[in-house]
Amino acid sequence: MNCPNCRANLQVVTAAMESQSRQVNFCPHCGQPQAQPRRGDQSERERIQELLAAKNRRKHELELKNATYGISGDPRITIEIEDLENEITNLNRQLAALSS
């Protein structure tokens, strides 16, 4: 999830508010707290889109690392990229099924 002000990734912190503890998204860049929606408040589509964004980002970082090290790179990186591609494909199918 990104900050609406500066688009930086939000960090989840636990805040004590009115004698109850709850999680709050906190932007380390601009310092703006953002209330974290409850899981039940998010639609299934939004949940899948968040997962897709995270998995695509991880895949991209691994591809960069794989390109940097080339043939001498760790084969686990290639395996994880393949696993992420399968997971991304499955999530895209789920997203398409929700659209129908």
C-alpha positions in Angstrom: 0.0 0.0 0.0 1.3 3.4 -0.9 1.0 6.8 0.8 -1.6 9.0 -1.0 0.6 12.0 -0.3 4.1 11.0 -1.5 3.4 7.4 -3.0 6.1 5.9 -0.7 5.4 2.4 0.7 3.6 2.6 4.0 4.9 0.7 7.1 2.5 -0.9 9.5 3.0 0.1 13.1 0.9 -0.7 16.1 -0.5 2.3 17.8 -2.3 2.4 21.2 -5.4 4.5 20.8 -8.1 5.0 23.4 -6.9 2.0 25.5 -7.0 -0.3 22.5 -4.2 -1.4 20.2 -4.7 -1.2 16.5 -2.5 -1.2 13.4 -1.9 2.0 11.5 -0.1 2.5 8.2 2.7 5.0 8.6 4.6 6.7 5.8 8.3 6.9 6.8 8.9 9.5 4.0 6.3 12.2 4.8 5.3 11.0 8.2 1.5 10.8 7.5 -0.4 8.1 9.4 -3.1 6.4 7.4 -5.8 4.2 9.0 -5.4 0.7 7.8 -8.6 -0.8 6.5 -9.9 -3.9 8.1 -9.4 -7.0 5.9 -13.2 -7.5 5.8 -13.6 -4.0 4.4 -11.4 -4.7 1.4 -12.9 -6.4 -1.6 -11.5 -9.6 -2.9 -10.4 -7.7 -6.1 -8.3 -5.2 -4.1 -6.7 -8.0 -2.1 -5.7 -9.8 -5.2 -4.4 -6.6 -6.8 -2.2 -5.9 -3.7 -0.8 -9.5 -3.9 -0.2 -9.1 -7.6 1.7 -5.8 -7.0 3.8 -7.3 -4.3 4.7 -10.5 -6.3 5.4 -8.5 -9.5 7.7 -6.2 -7.5 9.5 -9.2 -5.9 9.9 -10.8 -9.4 11.3 -7.7 -10.9 13.9 -7.4 -8.1 14.9 -11.0 -8.6 15.2 -10.6 -12.3 17.5 -7.6 -11.8 19.6 -9.7 -9.4 19.7 -12.6 -11.9 20.8 -10.3 -14.7 23.5 -8.8 -12.5 25.1 -12.2 -11.6 24.3 -14.0 -14.8 25.4 -17.6 -15.1 27.3 -17.4 -11.8 24.1 -16.5 -9.9 22.3 -18.6 -7.4 19.9 -21.1 -9.1 17.4 -20.5 -6.3 16.7 -17.1 -7.8 15.6 -18.6 -11.1 13.5 -21.1 -9.3 11.8 -18.4 -7.2 11.2 -16.3 -10.4 9.4 -19.3 -12.0 7.4 -19.9 -8.8 6.4 -16.2 -8.8 5.4 -16.4 -12.4 3.1 -19.3 -11.6 1.6 -17.5 -8.6 1.1 -14.3 -10.7 -0.7 -16.3 -13.4 -3.0 -17.9 -10.8 -3.8 -14.5 -9.3 -4.5 -13.1 -12.7 -6.9 -16.0 -13.4 -8.7 -15.3 -10.1 -8.9 -11.6 -11.0 -10.4 -12.4 -14.4 -12.9 -14.8 -12.8 -14.1 -12.0 -10.5 -14.5 -9.7 -13.5 -16.8 -12.2 -15.2 
